[in-house]
């Protein structure tokens, strides 16, 4: 079966009309990781929210939480029947797509990302009150994710972290360290009966349950990663300016 076309070439008229159709919920988001991410998400939401194949588009992650800075944009997209192709997006945008026919089963099984979206996510758009009804259905019944899954993910991240360090890929190793500590934080909080919030908030939640050492480890790893990212961006900008001379 041929794939269903989704993003077609746009005329100037299309672009002007899209600007008028950007969902108002996007304008309520306080911070964006980049102008490119904001432009892409605005255009994507304008199209996807008008598509009859859409059940809901939800913003998730730190962009919907009260945190000082945002590193990326995470979106959860629920479709009716056809999974569209949206691979061409900026590196600081991530879209997770789920079939509407499977979402209730995922919530019942304690799926971490869908459960997070139900608890903390912000609706960008929905059709037929799909997400509103889903939240009402699971308001007092959604189970916590399994902490053992987070612990297994932490073990895999730890092994990869050590492999990358041995290979000398310190930037990738730093990213894996953040991933490792995030999974450990999720496991610790879930075992305490607490649903983890966004990554920048995990350290505060860990301190609230008495795990100050893990909180400090995660904060230090995030700080080191952010410093390296800013340094890499400055180096890339300097290299680009040098080539233009």
Secondary structure, DSSP 8 states (H G I E B T S, - for coil): -----------HHHHHHHHHHS-HHHHT----S-HHHHHHHHHHHHHHTT-TTEEEEEEEGGGGSS-S--S-EEEEEEESS---------TTEEEEEEEHHHHHHHHHTT-HHHHHHHHH-EEEEESTTHHHHHHHHHTTT-----HHHHHHHHHHHHHHHHHHHHHT-HHHHHHHHHHHHHHHHHHHHHHTT-----HHHHHHHHHHTT-HHHHHHHHHHHHHHHHHHHHHHHHHHHHHHHHH-
